[in-house]
Amino acid sequence: MAKTLSLITIFFLLMTGAWALGHEPHEPKAKEVTLIGEVIDTVCYVSHESRGSEHASCARACAEQGISLGILEEKTGKVYISMPVDHTNPNAKLMNFIAQRVKVTGTVFSRGGLTGIYIKKIEPAAK
């Protein structure tokens, strides 16, 4: 009985370790950038160009329903989707900045026509 219990314990520990290794946070191999733009809800922006303070309550409701938030870069008009490579909630760092002008530092990566940013730092942008 003790031998069986020991084998089960060892098996459990090995499986837990294998799972943890497979789900560890990983950084994309890309360059860190800083950009300035507005936090938008991506569905309303793409489907009917809604943004700005008059759209803030709708954007918040959309984000609470699971719609991805993103950053509309001022300089280029490019949209960056929040993509946390650490597998956390993609909207968490942006919720307090909906419809606001922000300065974001993070890692940008693209694939298949989609561009995302792993946000490391976000703060209100100077006017």
N, C-alpha and C positions, 0 to 999 in steps of 0.2 A: 504494500500500500504506500509506504513512504517513498519507494523508488518511483512509482507511478505518479505520485504528487510532485516529486522533483522533476520528472520528465515533462509534465504538464506545465510547471512553472517555467522551466527553461524554454519550452516551445512558445509560451506566451511572451516571454521577454524578447525572444528572437523576432517574433512577428511584430511586436510593438516597435522594436528598433528599425525593422525594415520599413514599416509604415512611416515612421518619423523621417527617415532618410528620403523617402519618396515625396514627402510633402514639405520639405524645408524651403524657406523663402529663397528666391534666386533673383539676382539682378540681371537685367538684360545687358548685353555687351554693346553699349551705346554711350554716346557722349552726353554729359549733363548740360542742360541749357536753362536759361532764365527767359521767361516771356511775360508779357503784360497783355491782359485781355479781360473779357467779361465772362463770368460763370453763367452758363446757359443750360437749359434742359434741351437735350439733343433732339427729341422728337418734335417738340413745338417749333424749334428753330428751323429744322430741316423741312418740315411739312408746311409751315405757314409763316416763317421768318419772325416768330414772336420772340421778343427779348426785351431787356430793359426793366426799369422799376415798375412800370405798369403791368408787367407780366410776372412779377416776382411771386405772387401768391399762387398762381397757376403752376409755375415752375416748381415751387416747393411741394405742391400736391402731387405733381407728376413724379418728382424724385422720391417722395414717400411711398409711391406705388411701385417703385423699382425702375423707373426710367433713368437711364444714365445721364449724369451731368457731364459737362465738358467745359472747355475754355475756348472762347472765340478770340483768337489772337488779333489784337488791334492792328498791328503792322501789316499782316498778310491776309487777314480774313479767313485763315485756316482754323478748322475746329480740331481740338485735341481732346479725345475721350479720356477720362480718368481710368487708368488701368493699373491697379495696384498689383505688382508682381509678387507681393507678399500674401496674396489671397485674402485680403481684408475687404470690407465693404467699399466699393469704388466711389460712393458718394459721401462717405464719412468726412473727409477733409474739406469738401466743398460746400456742405449744407449751410454753414454759417455765412457763406459769401454769395449766395444766389443773387443774380442780377447786379452784382457789384464788380467794380474794376479791381483786379487783383494782380499781384506780382507772384509768379509761380516759378520755383526752381525744381527741376526734376530731370528724369531720364526719358528721352523721347525714343520711341521705336515704332516701326511700321511693318505691315505685312498685308498683302492682298488688298491694297487700297485703303486700309484703315490705319490711322495714326493715333497713337496713344501716348500718354505721359504718366509716368510713375512719379507722383508728387512727393517730393521730400520736404518742401517748405512752401507755405502759402501765407500771404499777408496782404492787407489792403495796399493798393498801388498809390503812390503819391500823385497828386493831381497836377 
